Amino acid sequence: MNLDSELDGSLHTSPFDAIRRVDEDGNEYWSARALAKVLGYDNYRNFLKVMTKAKIACEQSQEAISDHFVDADEMIGLGKGAKRKIADVRISRYGLLGR
């Protein structure tokens, strides 16, 4: 439960917490594709430009980009139970928020 939930008595989950994932080692991350949708990007290609700027900011803060932005493949469902692999990026909390 978060502080906002305690204050207003409801069980509210932020859109960012709703898409938060945890890997097999217990590290939290956000899918760039899911994040793009939450932020209102209709086209993932346009969100890639934003991620490029975030990576530059990360590097300028003396952080290793590879610690906060990890290329990954995700499986998406297609019609009739078929699946297809698509490129995605796992973004750390630092990658989301910066310093």
N, C-alpha and C positions, 0 to 999 in steps of 0.2 A: 504494500500500500504506500502511496506517496503522500507528501504533506498536503497537497491540494485536496486529495480525497478525504483526509482526516478533517480538514477545515470545513468542507462543505457537506460532509456526510455521504458523499457518493463514491462510487468506485470508478474513477475516471482514469483512463490510460491515454497518454499522449500518442499522437500518430507516430512519433519517433520510437517510443517504447513498444508500440504495437508491431513494428517491423524489425525490431532488434532480434538478432539471432545469436546463438552461442555455438562455437565450433567444438570439435571433439576434445580439445584441450581445455575447454571452459572459458575461452576468450570471446568476449562479445564483439560483434561486428554488425554492420549494416550493408545490405546489398545495394549497390549503386542503382540498379534498375528499380528496385522497390522505392528507394529514396527519391529518385527522379519523379516517380508517380506521385508520391506524397507532396513533393514540392511543386507539382502542377506542370511538369514538363510532358508535353504530348509526344515529343520525339526524343528518344534516348540520346541520339546523336548530338542534340543541343546541350544536353546535360554533360556530355564528355568535355565540352569547352569549360564548363564550371569546374569540373574535376581537375583539369589541367592547371587552372589558376590556384586551386587548393593545394595541389602538389608543389607548385612553385612556392607558395607561402610556407608550406611544411619545410621545404629545403632551406628557405631563407631563415627559418627558426632553428637551424642546425639539427633538424630531425631527419632521420632516414626515411625517405618516401616509401621504401619497401616494408617498413615497419607499420605503416598506416594505410597503404593502398596495395592490395594484393590481387593480382589477376586470378580469376577463377572461372570455371565453367559451371553453368547451372542447367538443369534439365527442365524444360517446360512441356506441359501437356498439350497435345494436338488432338484433333478429332479422332474418335474411335480408339482411344487409349494409347495412341502413338506418342512418343516423346522425341524431343529434339534438343541437342546441346546448343546453348548460346553463351557468348562471352559476357562476363560480369566482372565486377570489382568488389572485393570485400573491403569496407572502409572501417577503420577503428574509430573509437569515440574521439580521439585526438584529431583524426582526419576530418571528422564532422565539425568539430568546434574550434580547432586550433588552440592557440594559447589565450 
